[in-house]
Every structure is written in structure tokens, then in C-alpha cells.
Amino acid sequence: MSIEVPSSSHAGSHERQAAVDALLERFTDFDPNRSAPADRLPLAVPPFGKEELAAAMGCLLDGWLTMGPEVRAFEAEWAEWMGADHTIMVNSGSSALLVMLSALIETGRLQRGDEVLVPAVGWSTSLFSVAQAGLTPVLVDVDRHSLGLEGSYDRPVLALHLLGSPCRAESPLLLEDACGAHGATIDGAKVGARGLAGTFSFFFSHHITTGEGGAITTNDAEFADACRSLRAHGWVRERTDRTAREADHPHIDPRFLFLSPGFNVRPMEVSGAMGRVQLRRLDDFVARRRANHQQWCALIQDAELPIDVFPELPGTTHAAFGFPMMLREDAPLDRPALCAVLEAKGITTRPISGANLARQPAFDKVPGVRVEGDLSVANAIHDRGLFVGQSHAFDHRHGELLLDALQAAF
């Protein structure tokens, strides 16, 4: 079967297509629909196949490297999949956070120094990006069941849907870090589109990958334009209001008109091309991950071991980026000991993200950061929490492998 590559204006495109097909057939055996071997449990399995590689090769052979038509098409398709009006693709999920948070100041929604509530358990750049954008991060404790922020808050909130678990925070200004929560929902609505804006990551180990990559989603046209400028040097070039903005500054050559103190976090064109193919697989990938999560939770709960899992909460759909667990206080071994047992049996382990970020050495270097309230849940996660990999390529056999290893440990 021929694998479609982006169209080329060059004569001999059919010959090129045949050569690409032959090359991939000869040298690659990537198959995103193939089940992973059940004798080990890695953190991630490559989610891409020959179609993604062909799409990337098409960009290279056409000589188009930086963002272009494939990125724009992916942005439109991701926005449609999300049910959002705008998507701005960038080079990573961390860059997406930085641009989104900086756009709050650029559009006047917040002023430099304003506070943003951040969950104490999360990835490092979920915290760092707030300060890097000129805002003041305030760490607060997370919920024991969702591992995120729950309830109503009186200040801007960065709601992190940790490891694919939706959190139901509410705020007058809600931002979402959905970098590991592709397809998670709350009351039927996808996370990442519940507030002013949300962010996603397309790193290798995530639900879908563009190699490196990330995106911001929003329904606000002004906010989207601010993100487009911030993504690319503060340039006017990609904005939908470009013509009006150029008219406001007739003394500046419009080809090099800069409206904001931006960054350079543009994606590669190959990332857009890969993302378009990956997106067609995403619903199935998420469904498989969710089924694994439900089954693995049931297996471990039925075994009555001194370890807690985190089942899908009512009214939510879990995206199952990873499979978190937490030792009970009366467990006969500690987290390092359990991790050692699992690793010896071919099961890769990690802490639950950065765990309690207030206990990381970098915390004291974050400008203005402070802790508000007790962090007892974050501390418990830090001391007794871990996660193992999850993938669309896993199934019940991998869950049984995990269960056998846990039973052997206890």
C-alpha cells in the first residue's frame, strides 16, 4: 500500500513517492497498532508509523523546514478536534505554557507580579513558566483523588491535569496545563478548552508525538493573536489583525514590524506534518489507554495490596498518560525499595512528575514564589508516590505483569 507524502511541485513526484515507499518498507518496521511485548513495561512506546515518517520526509524533500502549510493545517485540525476556535503550535509543551502565560500580560488580563495559583505537584515548567512570564506563582496543595486542584478559587489558576487525570478547578481566570491529558474530559467537555486557554505537549512519550512540539488552544481571537506574535519574535506576521496593526505603524516597514517582546519557539514543518497523521490515531489511542487504566486499577484494588491507585472519577474521562500509585503509610517497604523491585522485573518507574515542587532545589531560585496553606497531600505524593508507563500499545497482559510484580514486592 502506498504511503502518501505531501504533494510536490517537482516533476517525478510519483517516482519520489515510490522511492519513499521502498525506503520505508526496507528500513523501518514501526507499527503504531502493534502490541508491545508483555515481558516488560517501559515508560512509552513509539506511537508513530511509516505514514508519519513519509509525511516528515515529504517536507524535507520539498525543502520546507520551518513552520508552513503543514503546521497551519495541523493547527486547524487540532482546533477542530478540540472544539476550539484557535490553535497556536509551538516547539514544546513548556514553550506553550510560557507563551500562554506571557499573553496574559500582553493582552492586559494580568499585570506583572500578579499571583497565579499553581498545584504543588506538577512538572517543573508548570511552575517555572509562571515566573518566567513575569507573574508570581503561589503553590497550593492538590486533591488526594484527582492529584490536581479541585473547587473554586478567587485568583487566576493554572489547572494541571496530571498524568491525564482531569481536575475540576474553577476560577474567574482559568488556564489549563493539559500537556499530558489529550482527550480527557469533564462532563463531556475536553480539558484544555474549559478556560481562557490551554496547553498541550506532543513530546515523544505523550499520547501522540511530533518529535518535539506543543500547542495552545483558545476561543479568544485577541489572545490567539498575542500568542502568535509571542511565538515568533513578537512579529506581526502571523496575526489575523495584521493589516490593521500595520496601518497603526506606517513609519515601520511592515515586513519587520514587532509588536511584543516575543520569543522564538516556532515549530518545525515536519512536526506539523507528523501531527496531522498522528491526530487521526488519537481517539483510538486514548480509548486504549483509558481501558488499560480502568482494568489495571481494578486488578490492583482487588488484590488488596497496601498501595492505592487512582481510578477515573465520576463525570470525567481519564486520558491515562501514566499509571500513578501511592504506597499507604503502613506499607512494609518504602518508595525506593518498591521502585527497585519493579525495575528488576522490567517495569520502569518514575516519581509522580516533580512531586512536591516546593521541595525541589530549584524552588528557592524561582522569583517571588511562595507556598499557601498546608501541602500534606503533596508531601505524601512526594514520599510515597510513583508512576509506571502507560501506552496504547499495552493491554491486560502488561497490567498482569505489574500486578505480579507488586504482589512479589509485598
Secondary structure, 3 states (H helix, E strand, C coil): CCCCCCCCCCCCHHHHHHHHHHHHHHHCCCCCCCCCCCCCECCCCCCCCHHHHHHHHHHHHHCCCECCHHHHHHHHHHHHHHCCCEEEEECCHHHHHHHHHHHHHHCCCCCCCCEEEEECECCHHHHHHHHHCCCEEEEECCCCCCCCCCEECCCCEEEECHHHCCCCEECCCEEEECCCCCCCEECCEECCCCCCEEEEECCCCCCCCCCCCEEEEECCHHHHHHHHHHHECCECCCCCCHHHHHHHCCCCCHHHCECCCCCECCCEHHHHHHHHHHHHHHHHHHHHHHHHHHHHHHHHHHCCCCEEECCCCCCEECCCCEEEEEECCCCCCCHHHHHHHHHHCCECEECCCCCEHHHCHHHHHCCCCEECCCCHHHHHHHHHEEEEECCCCCCHHHHHHHHHHHHHHC
